[in-house]
């Protein structure tokens, strides 16, 4: 719809995401807390906007991308994705089959390998664009740090303050994101930032925000830290889609659809499990270090694993026993329970610090991409030229 101003309008479109988080957060607090609705009844509410979208789109005609207008085939659209982009997709697919279906690593990677061969055949074994591969891999980090953290952040802030405050603080950060996503063009124009420059600033800000949250103790400090973090993560997702679409018009809607899928799968396969593993590991290590005997009493029956070819298994704290310890009175007669709660909180803080390594890594990648663009004359929107099957880009 807006090929000359994708960053601005993709951010406005994606303002609906934090809007949904706000509505969902309030609805969950009211329906689940005060009205005691079950989770199935709450989740079923998504059928309401589904029906509304169906009504809205009846009779509508979707605009064609530049690639579709020029009649490019699926194979030609996939050419910039290629084998390199396929590697990112297939890695996440392997994690999905292993995690969701319980298949062995060998079977999961065999399925991913077959998919990679299929992508190779579709693209005539094109290597693909290196920059698009980097964008795909970086968007996996975006999914992990944005959506993965979203699944844990209210539990962590609720642990620092109270569970109820954690829920309302989640709504607060979503409100900040909602408002800021209408300001992408204003920020780019007035700070003279390219989309990649905007991403670099945001990644650095998000990393700082996560570290600030990990050090906060009061409501005011946490609100300030969350504002920094929310401001940082606001522009990640839509701006990444804009960069891919700006630079690789030959892919049409394929590249940004794949990128969205990569982000969502990464959130479920890497982000949330990774943070859960980190919390288990750090909380368990903290209690084992401060009081080994109590750790043996409160440790979980099973260990947590995450990317086993990278990290060793970790044994955290038993969830039921931990909940009982945190609910115990804060007095001298319950010092053991207090020490368990302290270890759990320390684990939360270390988890946020570990999580900040992801946006710091993203910032480094964005800076390198910005340097690359500067070396070729700056960031420019690419358009297809010609009408042939192998048209050039300019």
NORSULMO-V635496 format. One record per residue. N is the residue number from 0. SS is DSSP state (~ for helix, > for strand, _ for the rest). Layout:
n->(N:N)
ss->(SS:SS)
This chain:
n->(0:1:2:3:4:5:6:7:8:9:10:11:12:13:14:15:16:17:18:19:20:21:22:23:24:25:26:27:28:29:30:31:32:33:34:35:36:37:38:39:40:41:42:43:44:45:46:47:48:49:50:51:52:53:54:55:56:57:58:59:60:61:62:63:64:65:66:67:68:69:70:71:72:73:74:75:76:77:78:79:80:81:82:83:84:85:86:87:88:89:90:91:92:93:94:95:96:97:98:99:100:101:102:103:104:105:106:107:108:109:110:111:112:113:114:115:116:117:118:119:120:121:122:123:124:125:126:127:128:129:130:131:132:133:134:135:136:137:138:139:140:141:142:143:144:145:146:147:148:149:150:151:152:153:154:155:156:157:158:159:160:161:162:163:164:165:166:167:168:169:170:171:172:173:174:175:176:177:178:179:180:181:182:183:184:185:186:187:188:189:190:191:192:193:194:195:196:197:198:199:200:201:202:203:204:205:206:207:208:209:210:211:212:213:214:215:216:217:218:219:220:221:222:223:224:225:226:227:228:229:230:231:232:233:234:235:236:237:238:239:240:241:242:243:244:245:246:247:248:249:250:251:252:253:254:255:256:257:258:259:260:261:262:263:264:265:266:267:268:269:270:271:272:273:274:275:276:277:278:279:280:281:282:283:284:285:286:287:288:289:290:291:292:293:294:295:296:297:298:299:300:301:302:303:304:305:306:307:308:309:310:311:312:313:314:315:316:317:318:319:320:321:322:323:324:325:326:327:328:329:330:331:332:333:334:335:336:337:338:339:340:341:342:343:344:345:346:347:348:349:350:351:352:353:354:355:356:357:358:359:360:361:362:363:364:365:366:367:368:369:370:371:372:373:374:375:376:377:378:379:380:381:382:383:384:385:386:387:388:389:390:391:392:393)
ss->(_:_:_:_:_:~:~:~:~:~:~:~:~:_:~:~:~:~:~:~:~:~:~:~:~:~:~:~:~:~:~:~:~:~:_:_:_:_:~:~:~:~:~:_:_:~:~:~:~:~:~:~:~:~:~:~:~:_:_:_:_:_:_:_:_:~:~:~:~:_:_:_:_:~:~:~:~:~:_:_:_:~:~:~:~:~:~:~:~:~:~:~:~:~:~:~:~:~:~:~:~:_:_:_:~:~:~:~:~:~:~:~:~:~:~:~:~:~:~:~:~:~:_:_:_:_:_:_:_:~:~:~:~:~:~:~:~:~:~:~:~:~:~:~:~:~:~:~:~:~:~:~:~:~:~:~:~:~:~:~:_:_:~:~:~:~:~:~:~:~:~:~:~:~:~:~:~:~:~:~:_:_:_:~:~:~:~:~:~:~:~:_:_:_:~:~:~:~:~:~:~:~:~:~:~:~:~:~:~:~:~:~:~:~:~:_:_:_:~:~:~:~:~:~:~:~:~:~:~:~:~:~:~:_:_:~:~:~:~:~:~:~:~:~:~:~:~:_:~:~:~:_:_:~:~:~:~:~:~:~:~:~:~:~:~:~:~:~:~:~:~:~:~:~:~:~:~:~:~:~:~:~:~:~:~:~:~:~:~:~:_:~:~:~:~:~:~:~:>:_:_:_:_:>:_:_:_:_:_:_:_:_:_:>:_:_:>:_:~:~:~:~:~:~:~:~:~:_:_:_:_:~:~:~:~:~:~:~:~:~:~:~:~:~:~:~:~:~:~:~:~:~:~:~:~:~:~:~:~:~:~:~:~:~:~:~:~:~:~:~:~:~:~:~:~:_:_:_:_:_:_:_:_:>:_:_:_:_:_:_:_:_:>:_)
